[in-house]
Amino acid sequence: MNTELHRLAKAADLDAQAHALLRLRFGHACAQRMRHLLESPDAVEGLDTLGAFLEGKADSAALALTEQRMAVVAGSHPGSRSIDGTAHAAVSATYAVYQAVAGRALQAAEYAAYATVYAYGAYAINDPDAFTEEFAWQVSTLDRLLREEQLLSMRAG
């Protein structure tokens, strides 16, 4: 678990309804970072739909349908038959997209971190240091998005 990310999220009250868009933005950033690990065209499409929603090019109904579709896509991923962990990376990346589309940003971040580490190889999952770079990126990204949101609020207010 990314302790620093959870601390930052709690301090910012990330779960508040007022931060729904921020959760989508952060989840999208985490999942987008794992895009190259996605094997399913449906998962890529789900990530693209979330991006379109954030750009104002898709509506909330499209996002809701995508969330339903991503639940099926993530739940039906065939998983890994190999021992190198690469398919595990694809499974985790697919779940990161599903969680991001559903607005569960911290869960998306967790799956994205696992995807990154599985991409190194399944052996790395037991090495806490393997998560360091991704965890730092996640904290930095959420912090940046929080600052951007604060600036927008100040300008609007």
Summary of the structure (lengths in Angstrom):
residues: 157
radius of gyration: 15.5
end to end distance: 35.6
largest distance: 54.2
contacts: 504
relative contact order: 0.17
helix: 80%
strand: 0%
